[in-house]
Amino acid sequence: MTSAIVFDIDGTLADTPSAIAELIGDVVRGLGASPSRAEVLATVGKPLEASLAGLLGVSVDDDDATAEAAARYRARFAADVLSRGPALLLPGVPEGLDRLRAAGHLLGVATSKISTSALALLEAGGILDRFDTVVCHDMVERGKPHPDMALRALADLGAPAARSWYVGDTVTDMTMARAAALRTVGVSYGVDSAEALTAAGADHVVADFPSVIRVLAHGTAVTPHDLAGTSPEPTGALT
């Protein structure tokens, strides 16, 4: 029976949160806002328009302010983020994805990015061809933390949730995946802490991408399950 592994992008496959936060901060400050770094970082991985509206202190329905901010962000995204190319990827990502594909697993993405941004980022990183489906915020009725994107990815891949996994770095990732009945690996090197990911119900929490692959392949990680030091029993590894 087919098994699938679905990934988030920012903070999970690509080391983009800092670059994206810097760009978002520049955009909203250029429009008169003065958010803290923590406030900006908290928006990474969430839908862009809603994040920009919140930082600007306007309603997301304020089309003029939100559209202006989004246009400025997207105009600079290629130069400020995509230009980094494969250097955007976290250590071990291409090799890990290749290992999973060689073992026969279908791979997908479910991301809060819109389609054009997600595809451009995966292409810039040189890993777009590793994925059998890429599901984005603009392709479903409801984004994270609702399960719609994860369910769409599973449907595209023809894989049951009971044999599949989601890998992400935020509480909303874990909430979405659990709502879709997926098993989960949380990564503590992205936006949210190991403690927050564990509290959100992650089945495993690891500190680097090679450990993600070890969990998916064997049900265990060389690094601890969570940073508090517990080690889980294997839970339906993909072998």
PyRosetta script that sets phi, psi and omega in degrees:
from pyrosetta import init, pose_from_sequence

init()
pose = pose_from_sequence("MTSAIVFDIDGTLADTPSAIAELIGDVVRGLGASPSRAEVLATVGKPLEASLAGLLGVSVDDDDATAEAAARYRARFAADVLSRGPALLLPGVPEGLDRLRAAGHLLGVATSKISTSALALLEAGGILDRFDTVVCHDMVERGKPHPDMALRALADLGAPAARSWYVGDTVTDMTMARAAALRTVGVSYGVDSAEALTAAGADHVVADFPSVIRVLAHGTAVTPHDLAGTSPEPTGALT")
pose.set_psi(1, 139.0)
pose.set_omega(1, -175.7)
pose.set_phi(2, -63.9)
pose.set_psi(2, 137.6)
pose.set_omega(2, 172.9)
pose.set_phi(3, -119.3)
pose.set_psi(3, 150.1)
pose.set_omega(3, -177.1)
pose.set_phi(4, -133.3)
pose.set_psi(4, 151.7)
pose.set_omega(4, 173.8)
pose.set_phi(5, -128.4)
pose.set_psi(5, 123.7)
pose.set_omega(5, -176.4)
pose.set_phi(6, -114.6)
pose.set_psi(6, 135.7)
pose.set_omega(6, -174.4)
pose.set_phi(7, -119.3)
pose.set_psi(7, 147.4)
pose.set_omega(7, 159.8)
pose.set_phi(8, -76.2)
pose.set_psi(8, 168.2)
pose.set_omega(8, 177.5)
pose.set_phi(9, -106.1)
pose.set_psi(9, -69.4)
pose.set_omega(9, -172.8)
pose.set_phi(10, -64.1)
pose.set_psi(10, 122.1)
pose.set_omega(10, 179.1)
pose.set_phi(11, 82.6)
pose.set_psi(11, -3.5)
pose.set_omega(11, 179.8)
pose.set_phi(12, -117.8)
pose.set_psi(12, -55.5)
pose.set_omega(12, 175.3)
pose.set_phi(13, -98.1)
pose.set_psi(13, -33.8)
pose.set_omega(13, -174.5)
pose.set_phi(14, -121.8)
pose.set_psi(14, 140.1)
pose.set_omega(14, 179.6)
pose.set_phi(15, -85.7)
pose.set_psi(15, 64.2)
pose.set_omega(15, -174.8)
pose.set_phi(16, -103.4)
pose.set_psi(16, -14.8)
pose.set_omega(16, -174.3)
pose.set_phi(17, -54.9)
pose.set_psi(17, -41.9)
pose.set_omega(17, -178.5)
pose.set_phi(18, -66.3)
pose.set_psi(18, -44.3)
pose.set_omega(18, -179.9)
pose.set_phi(19, -64.6)
pose.set_psi(19, -41.5)
pose.set_omega(19, 179.7)
pose.set_phi(20, -67.4)
pose.set_psi(20, -42.6)
pose.set_omega(20, 179.2)
pose.set_phi(21, -62.6)
pose.set_psi(21, -40.4)
pose.set_omega(21, 178.4)
pose.set_phi(22, -62.1)
pose.set_psi(22, -42.9)
pose.set_omega(22, 179.8)
pose.set_phi(23, -66.7)
pose.set_psi(23, -45.8)
pose.set_omega(23, 178.1)
pose.set_phi(24, -59.3)
pose.set_psi(24, -44.7)
pose.set_omega(24, -179.9)
pose.set_phi(25, -60.2)
pose.set_psi(25, -43.6)
pose.set_omega(25, 178.3)
pose.set_phi(26, -61.6)
pose.set_psi(26, -41.9)
pose.set_omega(26, -177.6)
pose.set_phi(27, -64.0)
pose.set_psi(27, -49.5)
pose.set_omega(27, -174.9)
pose.set_phi(28, -73.8)
pose.set_psi(28, -31.2)
pose.set_omega(28, 175.5)
pose.set_phi(29, -67.3)
pose.set_psi(29, -34.0)
pose.set_omega(29, 176.8)
pose.set_phi(30, -67.0)
pose.set_psi(30, -16.0)
pose.set_omega(30, 177.8)
pose.set_phi(31, -107.0)
pose.set_psi(31, 15.4)
pose.set_omega(31, 171.9)
pose.set_phi(32, 98.5)
pose.set_psi(32, -0.5)
pose.set_omega(32, 179.3)
pose.set_phi(33, -87.3)
pose.set_psi(33, 162.7)
pose.set_omega(33, 179.1)
pose.set_phi(34, -141.0)
pose.set_psi(34, 62.3)
pose.set_omega(34, -179.1)
pose.set_phi(35, -74.0)
pose.set_psi(35, 157.2)
pose.set_omega(35, 173.7)
pose.set_phi(36, -77.2)
pose.set_psi(36, 163.8)
pose.set_omega(36, 177.8)
pose.set_phi(37, -60.8)
pose.set_psi(37, -40.1)
pose.set_omega(37, -179.8)
pose.set_phi(38, -63.0)
pose.set_psi(38, -38.9)
pose.set_omega(38, 178.9)
pose.set_phi(39, -65.1)
pose.set_psi(39, -38.8)
pose.set_omega(39, 179.6)
pose.set_phi(40, -70.3)
pose.set_psi(40, -46.0)
pose.set_omega(40, 180.0)
pose.set_phi(41, -58.1)
pose.set_psi(41, -34.1)
pose.set_omega(41, -178.1)
pose.set_phi(42, -66.4)
pose.set_psi(42, -15.5)
pose.set_omega(42, -179.5)
pose.set_phi(43, -89.4)
pose.set_psi(43, -13.9)
pose.set_omega(43, -176.1)
pose.set_phi(44, -64.5)
pose.set_psi(44, 132.9)
pose.set_omega(44, -179.2)
pose.set_phi(45, 89.2)
pose.set_psi(45, -1.1)
pose.set_omega(45, 178.0)
pose.set_phi(46, -107.2)
pose.set_psi(46, 160.9)
pose.set_omega(46, -179.4)
pose.set_phi(47, -53.1)
pose.set_psi(47, 133.5)
pose.set_omega(47, -170.0)
pose.set_phi(48, -62.0)
pose.set_psi(48, -51.4)
pose.set_omega(48, -174.3)
pose.set_phi(49, -59.9)
pose.set_psi(49, -44.3)
pose.set_omega(49, 180.0)
pose.set_phi(50, -64.9)
pose.set_psi(50, -38.5)
pose.set_omega(50, 179.2)
pose.set_phi(51, -65.4)
pose.set_psi(51, -45.2)
pose.set_omega(51, 179.7)
pose.set_phi(52, -63.7)
pose.set_psi(52, -42.8)
pose.set_omega(52, 179.1)
pose.set_phi(53, -60.3)
pose.set_psi(53, -43.0)
pose.set_omega(53, 179.8)
pose.set_phi(54, -62.9)
pose.set_psi(54, -42.3)
pose.set_omega(54, 179.6)
pose.set_phi(55, -68.8)
pose.set_psi(55, -31.7)
pose.set_omega(55, 178.6)
pose.set_phi(56, -81.0)
pose.set_psi(56, -12.9)
pose.set_omega(56, -179.4)
pose.set_phi(57, 74.8)
pose.set_psi(57, 30.3)
pose.set_omega(57, 178.4)
pose.set_phi(58, -121.9)
pose.set_psi(58, 165.1)
pose.set_omega(58, 174.5)
pose.set_phi(59, -69.6)
pose.set_psi(59, 144.5)
pose.set_omega(59, 177.1)
pose.set_phi(60, -62.6)
pose.set_psi(60, -18.5)
pose.set_omega(60, 177.9)
pose.set_phi(61, -84.9)
pose.set_psi(61, -2.4)
pose.set_omega(61, 175.9)
pose.set_phi(62, -76.7)
pose.set_psi(62, 87.6)
pose.set_omega(62, -171.0)
pose.set_phi(63, -58.8)
pose.set_psi(63, -38.4)
pose.set_omega(63, -174.8)
pose.set_phi(64, -65.1)
pose.set_psi(64, -53.3)
pose.set_omega(64, -176.9)
pose.set_phi(65, -67.7)
pose.set_psi(65, -44.6)
pose.set_omega(65, -178.0)
pose.set_phi(66, -67.3)
pose.set_psi(66, -42.9)
pose.set_omega(66, -179.8)
pose.set_phi(67, -64.6)
pose.set_psi(67, -39.1)
pose.set_omega(67, 178.8)
pose.set_phi(68, -63.8)
pose.set_psi(68, -44.9)
pose.set_omega(68, 179.5)
pose.set_phi(69, -64.1)
pose.set_psi(69, -44.2)
pose.set_omega(69, -180.0)
pose.set_phi(70, -63.6)
pose.set_psi(70, -39.8)
pose.set_omega(70, 179.0)
pose.set_phi(71, -63.8)
pose.set_psi(71, -42.7)
pose.set_omega(71, 178.8)
pose.set_phi(72, -63.5)
pose.set_psi(72, -41.9)
pose.set_omega(72, 180.0)
pose.set_phi(73, -61.7)
pose.set_psi(73, -49.9)
pose.set_omega(73, -175.0)
pose.set_phi(74, -68.8)
pose.set_psi(74, -30.0)
pose.set_omega(74, 178.5)
pose.set_phi(75, -66.4)
pose.set_psi(75, -28.5)
pose.set_omega(75, -177.4)
pose.set_phi(76, -100.4)
pose.set_psi(76, -9.7)
pose.set_omega(76, -172.7)
pose.set_phi(77, -59.0)
pose.set_psi(77, -43.6)
pose.set_omega(77, -178.2)
pose.set_phi(78, -63.7)
pose.set_psi(78, -46.2)
pose.set_omega(78, -176.7)
pose.set_phi(79, -72.1)
pose.set_psi(79, -38.2)
pose.set_omega(79, -173.7)
pose.set_phi(80, -86.9)
pose.set_psi(80, -26.3)
pose.set_omega(80, -175.2)
pose.set_phi(81, -121.5)
pose.set_psi(81, -58.2)
pose.set_omega(81, -173.4)
pose.set_phi(82, -62.8)
pose.set_psi(82, -27.6)
pose.set_omega(82, -177.4)
pose.set_phi(83, -63.4)
pose.set_psi(83, -15.4)
pose.set_omega(83, 179.3)
pose.set_phi(84, -75.5)
pose.set_psi(84, -15.0)
pose.set_omega(84, 174.0)
pose.set_phi(85, 57.4)
pose.set_psi(85, -143.2)
pose.set_omega(85, -177.7)
pose.set_phi(86, -58.9)
pose.set_psi(86, -19.0)
pose.set_omega(86, 177.2)
pose.set_phi(87, -64.6)
pose.set_psi(87, -14.9)
pose.set_omega(87, 176.4)
pose.set_phi(88, -68.1)
pose.set_psi(88, -26.8)
pose.set_omega(88, -173.5)
pose.set_phi(89, -72.8)
pose.set_psi(89, 145.4)
pose.set_omega(89, 176.0)
pose.set_phi(90, -75.0)
pose.set_psi(90, 153.3)
pose.set_omega(90, -177.6)
pose.set_phi(91, -56.1)
pose.set_psi(91, 133.1)
pose.set_omega(91, 175.3)
pose.set_phi(92, 88.9)
pose.set_psi(92, -3.4)
pose.set_omega(92, -174.8)
pose.set_phi(93, -66.6)
pose.set_psi(93, -54.8)
pose.set_omega(93, -178.5)
pose.set_phi(94, -58.4)
pose.set_psi(94, -44.5)
pose.set_omega(94, -179.0)
pose.set_phi(95, -64.5)
pose.set_psi(95, -40.1)
pose.set_omega(95, 179.9)
pose.set_phi(96, -66.0)
pose.set_psi(96, -43.3)
pose.set_omega(96, 177.7)
pose.set_phi(97, -63.4)
pose.set_psi(97, -40.2)
pose.set_omega(97, 178.6)
pose.set_phi(98, -62.9)
pose.set_psi(98, -38.6)
pose.set_omega(98, 179.4)
pose.set_phi(99, -63.7)
pose.set_psi(99, -43.1)
pose.set_omega(99, 180.0)
pose.set_phi(100, -64.8)
pose.set_psi(100, -42.9)
pose.set_omega(100, 179.3)
pose.set_phi(101, -65.3)
pose.set_psi(101, -40.1)
pose.set_omega(101, 179.8)
pose.set_phi(102, -63.2)
pose.set_psi(102, -29.0)
pose.set_omega(102, 178.1)
pose.set_phi(103, -81.4)
pose.set_psi(103, -2.2)
pose.set_omega(103, 173.9)
pose.set_phi(104, 96.1)
pose.set_psi(104, 10.9)
pose.set_omega(104, -177.6)
pose.set_phi(105, -89.5)
pose.set_psi(105, 139.4)
pose.set_omega(105, 174.6)
pose.set_phi(106, -79.3)
pose.set_psi(106, 139.8)
pose.set_omega(106, -177.0)
pose.set_phi(107, -119.7)
pose.set_psi(107, 141.2)
pose.set_omega(107, 177.6)
pose.set_phi(108, -141.4)
pose.set_psi(108, 171.3)
pose.set_omega(108, 176.0)
pose.set_phi(109, -126.9)
pose.set_psi(109, 140.6)
pose.set_omega(109, 169.4)
pose.set_phi(110, -133.4)
pose.set_psi(110, 110.4)
pose.set_omega(110, -170.1)
pose.set_phi(111, -134.2)
pose.set_psi(111, 150.5)
pose.set_omega(111, 176.7)
pose.set_phi(112, -77.0)
pose.set_psi(112, -4.5)
pose.set_omega(112, 174.4)
pose.set_phi(113, -69.2)
pose.set_psi(113, 155.8)
pose.set_omega(113, 169.4)
pose.set_phi(114, -77.5)
pose.set_psi(114, 164.3)
pose.set_omega(114, -170.3)
pose.set_phi(115, -57.8)
pose.set_psi(115, -46.8)
pose.set_omega(115, -176.2)
pose.set_phi(116, -61.1)
pose.set_psi(116, -42.2)
pose.set_omega(116, -179.5)
pose.set_phi(117, -68.9)
pose.set_psi(117, -42.5)
pose.set_omega(117, -178.5)
pose.set_phi(118, -64.0)
pose.set_psi(118, -48.0)
pose.set_omega(118, -178.9)
pose.set_phi(119, -64.8)
pose.set_psi(119, -38.7)
pose.set_omega(119, 178.7)
pose.set_phi(120, -64.6)
pose.set_psi(120, -39.9)
pose.set_omega(120, -179.4)
pose.set_phi(121, -68.6)
pose.set_psi(121, -43.7)
pose.set_omega(121, 178.3)
pose.set_phi(122, -65.0)
pose.set_psi(122, -37.7)
pose.set_omega(122, 177.5)
pose.set_phi(123, -66.6)
pose.set_psi(123, -44.0)
pose.set_omega(123, 179.2)
pose.set_phi(124, -61.4)
pose.set_psi(124, -36.4)
pose.set_omega(124, 178.9)
pose.set_phi(125, -77.5)
pose.set_psi(125, -10.9)
pose.set_omega(125, 178.3)
pose.set_phi(126, 79.8)
pose.set_psi(126, 21.7)
pose.set_omega(126, -176.5)
pose.set_phi(127, -123.8)
pose.set_psi(127, 7.3)
pose.set_omega(127, -178.1)
pose.set_phi(128, -57.2)
pose.set_psi(128, -37.1)
pose.set_omega(128, -176.1)
pose.set_phi(129, -72.3)
pose.set_psi(129, -7.2)
pose.set_omega(129, 177.4)
pose.set_phi(130, -78.5)
pose.set_psi(130, -14.6)
pose.set_omega(130, -170.5)
pose.set_phi(131, -107.2)
pose.set_psi(131, 138.6)
pose.set_omega(131, 179.5)
pose.set_phi(132, -87.5)
pose.set_psi(132, -18.4)
pose.set_omega(132, 173.3)
pose.set_phi(133, -155.1)
pose.set_psi(133, 148.6)
pose.set_omega(133, 174.8)
pose.set_phi(134, -130.6)
pose.set_psi(134, 112.3)
pose.set_omega(134, -177.8)
pose.set_phi(135, -107.8)
pose.set_psi(135, 128.0)
pose.set_omega(135, -172.4)
pose.set_phi(136, -122.0)
pose.set_psi(136, 169.0)
pose.set_omega(136, -174.6)
pose.set_phi(137, -59.0)
pose.set_psi(137, -34.4)
pose.set_omega(137, -177.3)
pose.set_phi(138, -83.4)
pose.set_psi(138, 5.7)
pose.set_omega(138, -178.9)
pose.set_phi(139, -104.8)
pose.set_psi(139, -3.7)
pose.set_omega(139, -177.6)
pose.set_phi(140, -131.6)
pose.set_psi(140, 163.2)
pose.set_omega(140, 179.7)
pose.set_phi(141, -71.3)
pose.set_psi(141, -39.7)
pose.set_omega(141, -177.1)
pose.set_phi(142, -128.7)
pose.set_psi(142, 131.7)
pose.set_omega(142, 178.0)
pose.set_phi(143, -86.2)
pose.set_psi(143, -172.2)
pose.set_omega(143, 176.2)
pose.set_phi(144, -56.8)
pose.set_psi(144, 143.1)
pose.set_omega(144, 9.8)
pose.set_phi(145, -89.2)
pose.set_psi(145, 7.6)
pose.set_omega(145, 176.3)
pose.set_phi(146, -66.7)
pose.set_psi(146, 156.3)
pose.set_omega(146, -173.7)
pose.set_phi(147, -82.1)
pose.set_psi(147, 0.4)
pose.set_omega(147, -168.9)
pose.set_phi(148, -55.4)
pose.set_psi(148, -44.4)
pose.set_omega(148, -177.4)
pose.set_phi(149, -66.8)
pose.set_psi(149, -42.3)
pose.set_omega(149, 179.3)
pose.set_phi(150, -64.4)
pose.set_psi(150, -41.8)
pose.set_omega(150, 179.1)
pose.set_phi(151, -65.9)
pose.set_psi(151, -38.0)
pose.set_omega(151, 177.3)
pose.set_phi(152, -64.0)
pose.set_psi(152, -42.3)
pose.set_omega(152, 179.1)
pose.set_phi(153, -62.4)
pose.set_psi(153, -44.5)
pose.set_omega(153, 178.6)
pose.set_phi(154, -61.7)
pose.set_psi(154, -41.6)
pose.set_omega(154, 178.8)
pose.set_phi(155, -63.9)
pose.set_psi(155, -42.7)
pose.set_omega(155, 178.5)
pose.set_phi(156, -60.3)
pose.set_psi(156, -38.1)
pose.set_omega(156, -175.2)
pose.set_phi(157, -86.7)
pose.set_psi(157, -14.0)
pose.set_omega(157, -177.9)
pose.set_phi(158, 67.3)
pose.set_psi(158, 35.3)
pose.set_omega(158, -175.3)
pose.set_phi(159, -118.0)
pose.set_psi(159, 141.6)
pose.set_omega(159, 176.9)
pose.set_phi(160, -78.7)
pose.set_psi(160, 146.3)
pose.set_omega(160, 179.0)
pose.set_phi(161, -59.6)
pose.set_psi(161, -35.5)
pose.set_omega(161, -175.1)
pose.set_phi(162, -62.9)
pose.set_psi(162, -22.3)
pose.set_omega(162, 179.5)
pose.set_phi(163, -108.4)
pose.set_psi(163, 11.8)
pose.set_omega(163, -170.9)
pose.set_phi(164, -124.6)
pose.set_psi(164, 165.2)
pose.set_omega(164, -174.7)
pose.set_phi(165, -133.1)
pose.set_psi(165, 155.6)
pose.set_omega(165, 167.9)
pose.set_phi(166, -123.3)
pose.set_psi(166, 139.6)
pose.set_omega(166, 179.9)
pose.set_phi(167, -121.5)
pose.set_psi(167, 123.3)
pose.set_omega(167, -179.0)
pose.set_phi(168, -156.7)
pose.set_psi(168, 174.0)
pose.set_omega(168, -173.2)
pose.set_phi(169, -117.2)
pose.set_psi(169, 5.4)
pose.set_omega(169, -176.7)
pose.set_phi(170, -128.8)
pose.set_psi(170, 161.6)
pose.set_omega(170, 175.4)
pose.set_phi(171, -60.0)
pose.set_psi(171, -39.2)
pose.set_omega(171, 179.4)
pose.set_phi(172, -65.8)
pose.set_psi(172, -31.4)
pose.set_omega(172, 174.1)
pose.set_phi(173, -61.1)
pose.set_psi(173, -48.3)
pose.set_omega(173, -178.5)
pose.set_phi(174, -65.1)
pose.set_psi(174, -38.8)
pose.set_omega(174, 179.9)
pose.set_phi(175, -64.4)
pose.set_psi(175, -44.8)
pose.set_omega(175, 177.5)
pose.set_phi(176, -59.9)
pose.set_psi(176, -48.5)
pose.set_omega(176, -175.9)
pose.set_phi(177, -64.2)
pose.set_psi(177, -41.9)
pose.set_omega(177, 179.3)
pose.set_phi(178, -65.6)
pose.set_psi(178, -37.1)
pose.set_omega(178, 177.6)
pose.set_phi(179, -64.4)
pose.set_psi(179, -26.9)
pose.set_omega(179, 178.0)
pose.set_phi(180, -92.8)
pose.set_psi(180, 4.5)
pose.set_omega(180, 178.3)
pose.set_phi(181, 68.1)
pose.set_psi(181, 24.7)
pose.set_omega(181, 175.1)
pose.set_phi(182, -85.4)
pose.set_psi(182, 148.5)
pose.set_omega(182, 166.6)
pose.set_phi(183, -75.2)
pose.set_psi(183, 157.1)
pose.set_omega(183, -168.9)
pose.set_phi(184, -135.0)
pose.set_psi(184, 144.6)
pose.set_omega(184, 166.8)
pose.set_phi(185, -121.5)
pose.set_psi(185, 120.4)
pose.set_omega(185, 174.5)
pose.set_phi(186, -97.2)
pose.set_psi(186, 141.3)
pose.set_omega(186, 178.8)
pose.set_phi(187, -111.8)
pose.set_psi(187, 127.8)
pose.set_omega(187, -174.0)
pose.set_phi(188, -86.9)
pose.set_psi(188, 1.4)
pose.set_omega(188, -179.3)
pose.set_phi(189, -92.1)
pose.set_psi(189, 3.3)
pose.set_omega(189, -178.7)
pose.set_phi(190, -100.0)
pose.set_psi(190, -123.0)
pose.set_omega(190, -173.1)
pose.set_phi(191, -87.5)
pose.set_psi(191, -50.8)
pose.set_omega(191, -174.2)
pose.set_phi(192, -96.6)
pose.set_psi(192, 155.1)
pose.set_omega(192, -176.0)
pose.set_phi(193, -76.1)
pose.set_psi(193, 163.4)
pose.set_omega(193, 175.7)
pose.set_phi(194, -58.3)
pose.set_psi(194, -40.1)
pose.set_omega(194, -179.1)
pose.set_phi(195, -64.2)
pose.set_psi(195, -41.8)
pose.set_omega(195, 179.7)
pose.set_phi(196, -66.9)
pose.set_psi(196, -39.1)
pose.set_omega(196, 179.7)
pose.set_phi(197, -67.3)
pose.set_psi(197, -41.1)
pose.set_omega(197, 177.1)
pose.set_phi(198, -63.1)
pose.set_psi(198, -43.9)
pose.set_omega(198, 179.0)
pose.set_phi(199, -63.3)
pose.set_psi(199, -28.4)
pose.set_omega(199, 178.9)
pose.set_phi(200, -80.6)
pose.set_psi(200, -2.6)
pose.set_omega(200, 173.7)
pose.set_phi(201, 100.9)
pose.set_psi(201, 15.3)
pose.set_omega(201, 178.3)
pose.set_phi(202, -59.3)
pose.set_psi(202, 136.3)
pose.set_omega(202, 177.5)
pose.set_phi(203, -71.3)
pose.set_psi(203, -35.3)
pose.set_omega(203, 176.1)
pose.set_phi(204, -139.7)
pose.set_psi(204, 147.4)
pose.set_omega(204, 171.2)
pose.set_phi(205, -130.3)
pose.set_psi(205, 127.2)
pose.set_omega(205, -176.6)
pose.set_phi(206, -129.7)
pose.set_psi(206, 166.4)
pose.set_omega(206, -170.6)
pose.set_phi(207, -107.4)
pose.set_psi(207, -1.0)
pose.set_omega(207, 176.9)
pose.set_phi(208, -156.5)
pose.set_psi(208, 163.6)
pose.set_omega(208, -174.8)
pose.set_phi(209, -69.5)
pose.set_psi(209, -38.1)
pose.set_omega(209, 175.1)
pose.set_phi(210, -55.5)
pose.set_psi(210, -31.7)
pose.set_omega(210, 177.4)
pose.set_phi(211, -71.8)
pose.set_psi(211, -29.5)
pose.set_omega(211, 172.1)
pose.set_phi(212, -57.6)
pose.set_psi(212, -47.2)
pose.set_omega(212, -177.5)
pose.set_phi(213, -65.4)
pose.set_psi(213, -38.5)
pose.set_omega(213, 178.6)
pose.set_phi(214, -63.9)
pose.set_psi(214, -40.2)
pose.set_omega(214, 177.0)
pose.set_phi(215, -61.8)
pose.set_psi(215, -48.2)
pose.set_omega(215, -176.9)
pose.set_phi(216, -66.0)
pose.set_psi(216, -32.8)
pose.set_omega(216, -177.9)
pose.set_phi(217, -83.9)
pose.set_psi(217, -33.5)
pose.set_omega(217, -170.0)
pose.set_phi(218, -129.1)
pose.set_psi(218, -12.1)
pose.set_omega(218, -177.7)
pose.set_phi(219, 84.3)
pose.set_psi(219, 1.9)
pose.set_omega(219, 177.8)
pose.set_phi(220, -138.4)
pose.set_psi(220, 164.5)
pose.set_omega(220, 177.2)
pose.set_phi(221, -128.7)
pose.set_psi(221, 149.2)
pose.set_omega(221, 174.0)
pose.set_phi(222, -66.4)
pose.set_psi(222, -40.8)
pose.set_omega(222, 172.4)
pose.set_phi(223, -77.5)
pose.set_psi(223, 157.7)
pose.set_omega(223, -175.6)
pose.set_phi(224, -62.6)
pose.set_psi(224, 157.1)
pose.set_omega(224, 175.6)
pose.set_phi(225, -56.5)
pose.set_psi(225, -47.9)
pose.set_omega(225, 170.9)
pose.set_phi(226, -137.2)
pose.set_psi(226, 165.2)
pose.set_omega(226, -171.7)
pose.set_phi(227, -74.6)
pose.set_psi(227, -2.0)
pose.set_omega(227, 173.4)
pose.set_phi(228, -82.4)
pose.set_psi(228, -10.8)
pose.set_omega(228, 172.2)
pose.set_phi(229, 104.3)
pose.set_psi(229, 11.4)
pose.set_omega(229, 177.8)
pose.set_phi(230, -88.1)
pose.set_psi(230, 151.5)
pose.set_omega(230, 179.0)
pose.set_phi(231, -127.5)
pose.set_psi(231, 116.0)
pose.set_omega(231, -175.9)
pose.set_phi(232, -78.6)
pose.set_psi(232, 162.7)
pose.set_omega(232, 167.8)
pose.set_phi(233, -71.6)
pose.set_psi(233, 153.8)
pose.set_omega(233, 175.4)
pose.set_phi(234, -56.0)
pose.set_psi(234, 139.3)
pose.set_omega(234, -176.7)
pose.set_phi(235, -129.5)
pose.set_psi(235, 83.4)
pose.set_omega(235, 173.3)
pose.set_phi(236, 64.2)
pose.set_psi(236, 49.3)
pose.set_omega(236, -178.8)
pose.set_phi(237, -61.7)
pose.set_psi(237, 155.5)
pose.set_omega(237, 176.3)
pose.set_phi(238, -89.4)
pose.set_psi(238, 100.8)
pose.set_omega(238, -176.6)
pose.set_phi(239, -118.7)
pose.dump_pdb("model.pdb")
